[in-house]
Amino acid sequence: MSQGLFDPQGHLTPAGLAALAGAPVGKTPADLAAHVAACPRCQDLMLAGTVGGAPVRRERREPPPAGRIWFVIGAALLLLLFMLITLQRLAGG
């Protein structure tokens, strides 16, 4: 086990959680990954995004412009209309 990454009870410390969260995908230390896979408490801490006892704030993305939303809705409706017309012609009506 990595020194300083586990507390006396065997759970990940804030440093262990930070090491696990900061590791690139596929390059996670095996002992940390194995522990989180088996420990519900540490899973909850990782999923909650807490590092050092404080939740990690993620930047909020700006929603797309209203014009783009209406364009996508219109394109979907137009596609649906073309599909219905095609089905009607294939059915011989």
LINCORNOR-V341299 format. One record per helix or strand. SS is the DSSP state (@ for helix, = for strand). FROM is the first residue (numbers start at 1). TO is the last residue. Records with the same first field share a line. If there is no record, write none. Layout:
SS: FROM-TO + FROM-TO
This chain:
=: 6-6 + 12-12 + 50-51 + 54-55
@: 14-22 + 30-38 + 40-48 + 66-91
